Amino acid sequence: MNINVTRSSMPPLEEYISEIAPLWETRWLTNMGAKHKQLEADLRTYLDTPHVTLFTNGHLALEGILSAMQLEGEVITTPFTFASTTHAITRCGLTPVFCDIDPITYTLDPANIEALITPRTCAIVPVHVYGNICDNDAISAIAQKHGLRLIYDAAHAFGASVNGINAANLGDASMFSFHATKVFHSVEGGAVTYRDSALADRLNLTKNFGITGEEIVMPGGNAKMSEFHAAMGICNLRHIDEAIAGRRAAAERYRENLTGIPGLRLCPVQPGVVSNYAYFPVVFDGARYDRDTTAARLAEQNIFARKYFSPLTNDSECYGHHGDETPIAAHIAGRILTLPLYPELSCADVDKICEIICG
Ligand SMILES: *Cc1c(COP(=O)(O)O)cnc(C)c1O
């Protein structure tokens, strides 16, 4: 059997069936029905956050919050992310300004932000890559000093917290992805969590054609989560703690096996952070086998790791091959491999993967 980089969690089939069964009575399948309302409420509780607005996916959630904030100008962001982050900024008519990352956590380095601020800068969009939490204290201080909005791409950080604060409560707003490959999912889905309740109306307008009641008040799109997707989210959320515990066991096994191996760099455990164990990235810098050789050696055994994130978004055709402007991100992107990690991954499989890596 193949071991892929991830494997989607599924609730027991009967549980999903009983969750969706009422839809055969109500015939209310989308447009903010009962399941949608329940998932929003369940997420407010689980994430310990006051405001949650669901979307059809994480990407449109990020576009939704950027447009709801009515931003204009430049946005300081990281190139070490999934294409979605940079595309959302661009598709909202904003200009991404790429800032280099911290060499240890691979998140936006606060020390590099201020030099990039111009009179046109309106916001900062950092990413909690792999579930590593950004240096929120330093980044928020810069945002406050310069009057910038702070919106996190928290697609990797569902369930993670720092010093007792859930990642959903950092900055002005956070975007979560509930894609099938994420720690928590609704097949496709996403959400925005935010501090200012006044954003709720505009977020709801952006996802429902700009229509409220019988008025068309703005040119919104369609990014509503269906009842079937919300039902999957409701079921998966009941099992999330078990899922994270399973990931944790596999991640700790990797850490035991790979710590101290020359030329391999693991992400350190961040002080004060309760991780969600979303990914297990390893940087190959002078190891026995380099990154690409290791990926090929694993693939020979039907084990599929991912070069995640490579290329950098600023090193793509779309954004003009400027990876050299963020040298730390470029260095990491050339050497990083994300190993398989999911709740049911056995210690025996982790050991096998580590044996191949270490040769
Ligand atoms: C998954 C992901 C997204 C996009 O989320 P979708 O739900 O797939 O639209 C955005 N940013 C990051 C960092 C992601 O990993």
The ligand as a Gaussian input file, in Angstrom:
#p B3LYP/6-31G(d) Opt

LIG

0 1
 C       -4.616000      24.735000       1.951000
 C       -4.036000      26.103000       2.004000
 C       -4.713000      27.225000       1.490000
 C       -5.959000      27.133000       0.670000
 O       -7.020000      26.513000       1.273000
 P       -8.140000      25.763000       0.410000
 O       -9.146000      25.361000       1.421000
 O       -7.512000      24.611000      -0.294000
 O       -8.698000      26.768000      -0.557000
 C       -4.146000      28.475000       1.698000
 N       -2.986000      28.636000       2.350000
 C       -2.290000      27.581000       2.822000
 C       -1.011000      27.821000       3.553000
 C       -2.776000      26.288000       2.647000
 O       -2.059000      25.242000       3.077000

